[in-house]
Amino acid sequence: MLRITYIISIASIFLFISCTSNSVTSGKETYTDFPQEQELKAKTILLDTALFRYPFRLHIGDRRTVVLDLHGTEYFFHAFSYPDFRYLSSFGRRGDAPQDMLSAENFRWNGAFLWTLDANKSELTRFGFALSGDSLLRQEAVGLDKDILRALDFVMCEGSAFIIPDYSGDSRFCKVDRNGKLLYKFGTIPTANEDALKNARSALAQAWRSFIDYNPRNGVLAAVTQLGEVLEIYNLKDSTHVVRTGPHGEPEFQISEGYGIPTGIMGFSDVQVTDKAIYTVFHGRSFKDIARDAQNGVNHLDGGQYIYVFSLTGKPLKKYVLDHYICGISVDEQLGVFYATDVNRDEPILEFDISET
């Protein structure tokens, strides 16, 4: 059932179909392989409570870890102490009340505060910890400008601004001020599909739906495509733009009755920009194989089995082959580990040691 829900959630991005673009210095290259490959075995983090239905994301910050449960019944978010993963509290209540959330796409730490994104409400919400340090309290909500077309991810950047992917097809990203007002748009979709650029920009933008991350210390904004195999790197300090395309190429789609239908492969599902490198979760399964196996009653595990590591300029560094299928990651370079979510298990939080690699 989770497999069906996951595929439906991917396909649904094509049902949501605006503006200037700032020029940057661009470079496009392809990669075929990684110079190093290594297998990694996971250590299971034993939690003292059972909470999750679909733990999709986790982020470490302020000596705590927060996990996003994409299909949470009561709450979308669960907080734990770090690094011992002792359960603290749940927040982001799911419901229709004014302070409830209708959906949860992602969340970001900003110092001691945590911001969440609700696409259905078109709203960013800031949470802060209570004096006890255990529970998070809703402190403010920021409604997004109506010119922003269904925000599905966000990062925070300098000046308390937000960067949000643009799905109009006219540009790549929106920069939004602290009050949710659209400041400007920048970037273009780096596609070779000239026909789609001319005649199907909205569908093209949905096909290029990307997961993003930003590191304010080095100014690197990275985007990885949910379909196909494309990594984009915007260095906001020197205005360079790098595109790296892997063996599976750019996102593929077909148009049916005005909507884009994903074809090709399931690509990336998460990205993190650290001080030293860019870490990504890669799937690589074709929709054709997924559909065929579903018809034959074969139930694939959700997630990707690979971590691709790139330099901050997009050079392929290393490929990790995991013994689990994962969706989200959080890298701790100081400890030499990364944590991941495995939606297929009752104990879904995993630790992978990369200190010796």
Residue pairs with C-beta under 8 A, 6 or more apart in sequence:
2 54
2 71
2 302
2 343
2 344
3 290
3 294
3 299
3 300
3 302
4 294
5 54
5 71
6 54
6 302
7 290
9 70
10 226
10 262
10 266
11 261
11 262
13 152
13 167
13 206
13 209
13 226
14 203
14 206
14 207
14 253
14 259
14 260
14 261
14 262
15 259
16 149
16 150
16 167
16 206
17 149
17 167
17 168
17 202
17 203
17 206
18 147
18 149
18 166
18 168
18 169
18 170
19 168
19 170
19 171
19 185
20 171
20 184
20 185
20 186
21 170
21 171
21 172
21 185
21 186
21 187
21 188
22 184
22 186
22 187
24 186
24 187
24 234
24 239
24 240
24 241
25 239
25 240
25 241
26 190
26 240
26 241
26 242
26 243
27 240
27 241
27 242
27 243
28 190
28 242
28 243
28 245
29 242
29 243
29 244
29 245
29 314
30 244
30 245
30 246
31 244
31 245
31 246
31 247
31 316
32 246
32 247
33 316
33 319
34 308
34 309
34 316
34 317
34 318
34 319
35 316
35 317
35 318
36 317
36 318
36 319
37 318
37 319
37 320
37 321
38 318
38 319
38 320
38 321
38 357
39 320
39 321
39 322
39 323
40 307
40 320
40 321
40 322
40 323
40 352
40 353
40 354
40 357
41 323
41 352
42 322
42 323
42 324
42 340
42 342
42 350
42 351
42 352
43 350
43 351
43 352
43 353
44 345
44 347
44 349
44 350
44 351
45 85
45 339
45 347
45 349
45 350
45 351
46 347
47 80
47 85
47 87
47 347
47 349
48 86
48 87
49 87
50 346
51 69
51 78
51 87
51 90
52 67
52 69
52 72
52 78
52 343
52 348
53 69
53 70
53 71
53 72
53 73
54 69
54 70
54 71
54 72
54 343
55 67
55 68
55 69
55 70
55 327
55 328
55 341
55 342
55 343
55 348
55 349
56 68
56 69
56 70
56 327
56 328
56 341
56 343
57 67
57 68
57 70
57 106
57 107
57 270
57 327
57 328
57 341
58 65
58 66
58 67
58 68
58 328
58 329
58 330
58 339
58 340
58 341
58 349
59 65
59 66
59 107
59 108
59 109
59 330
60 82
60 109
60 330
60 332
60 339
61 109
61 114
62 109
62 111
62 112
62 129
63 81
63 82
64 79
64 80
64 81
64 82
64 88
65 79
65 80
65 81
65 82
65 85
65 330
65 339
66 77
66 78
66 79
66 80
66 107
66 109
66 114
67 77
67 78
67 80
67 341
67 349
68 76
68 77
68 104
68 106
68 107
68 328
69 75
69 76
69 77
69 78
70 76
70 104
72 92
72 94
72 104
73 94
74 90
74 93
74 94
75 90
75 91
75 92
75 93
75 94
76 92
76 93
76 94
76 101
76 104
76 116
77 90
77 91
77 92
77 104
77 107
77 116
77 136
78 87
78 89
78 90
79 87
79 88
79 89
79 90
79 91
79 134
79 135
79 136
80 86
80 87
80 88
81 88
83 332
83 335
85 349
88 133
88 134
88 135
89 134
89 135
89 136
91 127
91 135
91 136
91 137
91 138
92 101
92 104
92 116
92 125
92 127
93 99
93 100
93 101
94 100
94 101
94 102
95 101
96 102
99 138
99 141
101 116
101 118
101 121
101 125
102 118
102 120
102 121
103 118
103 119
103 120
103 121
104 116
104 117
104 118
105 117
105 118
105 119
105 151
105 152
105 153
105 154
106 116
106 117
106 153
106 154
107 114
107 115
107 116
107 117
108 114
108 115
108 154
108 155
108 156
110 126
110 156
112 128
112 129
113 126
113 127
113 128
113 139
114 126
114 127
114 128
114 136
115 124
115 125
115 126
115 127
115 154
115 156
116 124
116 125
116 127
117 123
117 124
117 151
117 153
117 154
118 124
118 125
119 150
119 151
119 152
121 143
122 143
122 144
122 146
122 148
122 150
122 151
123 141
123 142
123 143
123 144
124 141
124 142
124 144
124 154
124 162
124 180
125 138
125 140
125 141
125 142
126 138
126 139
126 140
126 141
126 142
127 136
127 137
127 138
127 139
128 136
128 137
128 139
129 135
129 136
129 137
130 136
130 137
142 178
142 179
142 180
143 180
144 151
144 164
144 176
144 180
145 176
145 180
145 181
145 182
147 182
148 164
148 166
148 174
148 176
148 182
149 166
149 167
149 168
150 167
151 164
151 165
152 165
152 167
152 209
153 164
153 165
153 210
153 211
153 212
154 162
154 163
154 164
154 212
155 162
155 163
155 212
155 213
155 214
155 221
156 162
156 163
156 214
156 216
157 163
157 175
157 214
157 216
157 221
157 236
158 216
159 178
160 177
160 178
161 175
161 176
161 177
161 178
161 183
162 175
162 176
162 177
163 173
163 174
163 175
163 176
163 212
163 214
163 221
164 173
164 174
164 176
165 172
165 173
165 174
165 209
165 210
165 212
165 223
166 172
166 173
166 174
166 185
166 187
166 205
167 202
167 205
167 206
167 209
168 201
168 202
168 205
169 189
169 200
169 201
169 202
169 203
169 204
169 205
170 185
170 201
171 185
171 186
171 187
171 188
172 185
172 186
172 187
172 188
172 189
172 223
172 232
173 185
173 186
173 187
173 221
173 234
174 182
174 183
174 184
174 185
175 182
175 183
175 184
175 185
175 186
176 182
176 183
177 183
187 234
187 241
189 197
189 204
189 205
189 208
190 230
190 232
190 243
190 250
191 197
191 204
191 208
191 250
192 250
193 204
193 250
196 203
196 204
197 204
200 255
200 260
202 260
203 253
203 255
203 259
203 260
204 253
204 260
206 253
206 260
207 227
207 251
207 252
207 253
207 260
207 262
208 225
208 227
208 230
208 250
208 251
209 225
209 226
209 227
210 223
210 224
210 225
210 226
210 232
210 268
211 223
211 224
211 226
211 268
211 269
211 270
211 271
212 221
212 222
212 223
212 224
212 271
213 221
213 222
213 271
213 272
213 273
214 220
214 221
214 222
214 236
214 273
215 273
215 274
215 275
217 275
218 235
218 237
218 273
218 275
218 312
219 235
219 236
219 237
219 238
220 233
220 234
220 235
220 236
220 273
220 278
220 312
221 233
221 234
221 235
221 236
221 273
222 231
222 232
222 233
222 234
222 271
222 273
222 278
223 231
223 232
223 234
223 271
224 230
224 231
224 232
224 267
224 268
224 270
224 271
224 280
225 250
225 251
225 267
225 268
226 251
226 266
226 267
226 268
226 269
227 251
227 252
227 253
227 262
227 264
227 265
227 266
227 267
228 248
228 249
228 250
228 251
228 252
228 264
228 265
228 267
229 245
229 246
229 247
229 248
229 249
229 250
229 265
229 267
229 268
229 282
229 284
230 243
230 244
230 245
230 246
230 249
230 250
230 251
230 267
231 243
231 244
231 245
231 246
231 268
231 271
231 278
231 280
231 310
231 314
232 241
232 242
232 243
232 244
233 240
233 241
233 242
233 243
233 244
233 278
233 310
233 312
233 313
233 314
234 240
234 241
235 241
235 242
235 312
242 313
242 314
243 314
244 310
244 314
244 316
248 264
248 265
248 267
248 284
249 264
251 262
251 264
251 267
252 262
252 263
252 264
252 265
253 260
253 261
253 262
253 263
253 264
254 260
254 261
254 263
255 261
262 287
263 287
263 288
264 286
264 287
265 283
265 284
265 285
265 286
265 287
266 283
266 284
266 285
266 286
266 287
266 290
266 304
267 282
267 283
267 284
268 280
268 281
268 282
268 283
268 304
269 281
269 282
269 283
269 303
269 304
269 327
269 328
270 280
270 281
270 327
270 328
270 329
271 278
271 279
271 280
271 281
272 278
272 279
272 280
272 329
272 330
272 331
273 312
274 331
274 333
275 333
276 312
276 333
277 309
277 310
277 311
277 312
277 317
278 309
278 310
278 311
278 312
278 314
279 307
279 308
279 309
279 329
279 331
279 338
280 307
280 308
280 309
280 310
281 303
281 304
281 306
281 307
281 326
281 327
281 328
281 329
281 340
282 304
282 306
282 307
282 308
283 303
283 304
283 305
283 306
284 304
284 306
285 300
290 300
293 299
293 300
301 325
301 344
302 325
302 327
302 343
302 344
303 324
303 325
303 326
303 327
303 342
303 343
303 344
304 325
304 326
304 327
305 321
305 322
305 324
305 325
305 326
306 319
306 320
306 321
306 322
307 319
307 320
307 322
307 329
307 338
307 352
308 316
308 318
308 319
308 320
309 316
309 317
309 318
309 319
309 320
310 316
310 317
311 317
318 357
320 352
320 354
320 357
322 340
322 352
324 340
324 342
324 344
324 345
324 350
325 342
325 344
326 340
326 341
326 342
326 350
327 340
327 341
327 342
327 343
328 340
328 341
329 338
329 339
329 340
329 341
330 338
330 339
330 340
331 337
331 338
332 338
332 339
335 355
336 353
336 354
336 355
336 356
337 351
337 352
337 353
337 354
337 355
338 351
338 352
338 354
339 349
339 350
339 351
339 352
340 349
340 350
340 351
340 352
341 348
341 349
341 350
342 348
342 349
342 350
